[in-house]
Amino acid sequence: MSYKEFVQHMKATEPLKVYVLHGKERYLINWAVDALKEKHISSDFRDFNFDKIHGSVASLEVIVNTCETLPMMSQRRMLVLDDFSILEGGKIKSFSEEDEKAFVKYLEDISSSCIVIMTCGSKLDKRKTLYKRLSKSGSIFEFNLLEPSDLKKWVAKHFKKKGKIINNAGIQKFIEITGYYDKESEYTLYNLENDIQKIVHFTGAEPEINQEDIIQIVCGNIDRNIFDLIDAVSNKKKSEALKLLNDALLYGEAEYKILALLNRQFENLLHIKMLQGNGKNIAYMKEKLSLPEFVVNKLIRVSNAFTLETLKNINIQIHEVDKNIKTGIIEPKLALELFVAGI
């Protein structure tokens, strides 16, 4: 189940006995743990009724003893098994395979006075008996990237908490610059929160955030900068494109990483161009390429500056550049500069 389904679940009076909270967005996982704690564990005696054990040191004995301890002046107690790698197919020294089987059986009849929450990363091992049992009970919630509409609300809410006003155009610019939706990006809500804090400090007493503030403060990630480079090339601004390339190198980005990102972005442009030629609509492109709508729209706009044949040739050139660098025919930085200048 998703983040939105968890929000709906929180409206229920009774909690589940067991939860698995997993996914890329650790920020949302931690928020969900706090939300469950706030709702179901009395604040007056929370220190006595809330336990958190890191998965790497968890043992069946400690888990059972904690769960069997009666709540103090509260209807329930709560145990969080943080980064419980067994769910992802990992091993824990203090947790044997026999312990795992016993744990699955124990959870089936766990007391209603204890809530067990297990957290972990994105990839659950669906072969595990633990996963199969919990998936049937609706106990598994996945927290990945927020949908665009939810992210916009999240950004606006966090600026408002800091006493700042930001319009829809500013929010969109902020999201685009951060590269939150870029494929393979490691940018999360924690990074967004940090960037919001930077903007708040930068603007001081000014109540309203404008796009110039955002552009000046938020450097974004390398994916977004590479797309800006390609955008500059599409508008025949070679000097600007070369500056963006050298800025990326100056900030310590590896030549091979930059080339890989150029390859990925030009492959996306080629896919978009081909899909357009086949009469596919934006909704189809979104699903086919697993990209948000605003990213697809940007790719369409940039792809219009190139012919299909040009994009095919550029993708071939990138592989030739990669080969020349790896075989030592040309120095990496020079190879990138010549490639960008020659597009």
Secondary structure, 3 states (H helix, E strand, C coil): CCHHHHHHHCCCCCCCCEEEEECCCHHHHHHHHHHHHHHHCCHHHHHHHEEEEEHHHCCHHHHHHHHHCCCCCCCCEEEEEECCHHHHCCCECCECHHHHHHHHHHHHCCCCCEEEEEEECCCCCCCCHHHHHHHHCCCEEECCCCCHHHHHHHHHHHHHHCCCEECHHHHHHHHHHHCCCCCCCCCCHHHHHHHHHHHHHHHCCCCEECHHHHHHHCCCCHHHHHHHHHHHHHCCCHHHHHHHHHHHHHCCCCHHHHHHHHHHHHHHHHHHHHHHHCCCCHHHHHHHHCCCHHHHHHHHHHHCCCCHHHHHHHHHHHHHHHHHHHCCCCCHHHHHHHHHHHC
